[in-house]
Each structure stands twice: as C-alpha cells, then as structure tokens.
C-alpha cells in the first residue's frame, strides 16, 4: 500500500475504535434482516412466521483476532385474520463484539407493526405500515485490555463501570405497492434510539446514544416474466456519521409468477475519509430463495485498505406455501 492508503487505514481503524461506543453495526444485506432496520417491516412477507439469522465479519485481515463480529437472529409472526388491516409481532437479538477491549453490545428487542391496506382490499395493492420496537440492551467493555498513553498502571482513577444497561425505543413507517406480477416498490423510514439512552461507562457520566435515521427504498422492474432489475438504496445517519449504500440486484425467477428466485447484486457505499466523502467500498451480493429457505452472502471490498467484510444470511418462512 502507498503512504496515503496507510494513513487512511490508520484513520479508519481509529474511527472504528473510537466510534464503536456511539454507533450501531450496519449490515450490507439489510433486506435480509428487516426488523433490525425498520420495525414497520415486521410481518412484511408472504407466509405466517419468518425466521432469520445473520453474521458479519469485518476488519479480519487488519485486526486479526480483534476483528469485529456481529450476529443477529430474528423471528416475526403475522396474524392471519384481517383483510384490510394486519397486525404482526416480532423479536430479534443482537450480539456485537468489537476490538481489542472486548467491547460487546447485546440487546433483545420486541417489535410490532400494523399494516393497513389502502382502498378496496380486493383491488388496491397499496399499503402503509407503522412499527414500534422496544428493547433492553447491555454494553460491556474489558477495562483490563484498555491501553493508555502512559502504559500499564496509567489508567485514569475516575471510576468506570465495565457494563451499562439501558432501554431502547425505535419507530418506523413503510409505504409499498405490490402488483399481481413481479412489479413492486417500497419506501420506508425509521428513527432508532428515540429515547436517546445514556450509554456512558463512567459512573455519574452522561453520554447519550445518538438517534439513528434510516431511509430505505427499492423498486422491482420486471423485464421479462422470469427476470427483474431491482434498484435499491439504504441511507443512515447517526450523529456525525452517515453512509449511503446504493446499487441494484439482477433477479431471476425459476418460474413465472413464482416466489423462488436467485439474485446477484452490485452495490457501492459512500464513506468519509481525509479527502471528504467518496465511494470507497464496493459490494458483491447474492441471495437464493428456494421454497421456504433463503440463503444470502455478500462481500464488501474496502479498496483503500485492501480489506474485506463478509456477511452470511439464512432464513426459513413457515406457511409460505399453504
């Protein structure tokens, strides 16, 4: 790597370590873990019960054993009654480990949504949804592994806690349209950490968790009965940081008007660096749904520091083929 790339690598690693306490982990294949990004997406699927699991590994080539590991599992259930209005409930858990200080972020979340069809339910395919999420979270850090400028024994005498517990509240909205073909679109937004909980490790300290705003959208445009192009975007802002993921999936259906598909996507992410905002991350994404099973995989390539991040998603939907 040249000198600029080395400086950028050090800058990114410093930012990653220093902001990990104030920022949330963000996934590339966000559509494969919808409850994590927007509670209004609870119950937004064909079937009765949807189960998902996701794992992300980042900075492994640079941080080795101190790489960032994030796992999420979720389940959401849609009540069958109601043709105009549907009520759904869901839950998901997050486990995030980051850096040499063994920083961990754990949470258990419960979500619910109300999906309201607009107009005559026999003809209209427009709907809006309102979602709410309430969670309990725990953040922990290993003080013995922290490094201070003065070396061992120079840790400040200020009393610190190794863990902090807090409640968390989020809300979201969704507007979507589904045709009787493969054409569809959706636009959603969510505000996470509405209550801005205190996440300070210092006793009597105050460090409010930043709000996180998520904006997301996609449109599926069928070019043939078995092939569609699906442009999509995800924008999030949390305190001083924001990111835009944009691109498209090429989607092949095994049969016309059938939910089974395979898709291959190409995306890019904007990041902040010493030159300002730029596209510095490129993504290759693939997903396959075969009957009730779903499998997804993606690779993020951080060009300037020649490092990759990997994501794996698995899922199963009950009641999809009743």
Order of alpha helices (4+ residues) and beta strands (2+ residues): alpha-alpha-beta-alpha-beta-beta-beta-beta-beta-beta-beta-beta-beta-beta-beta-beta-beta
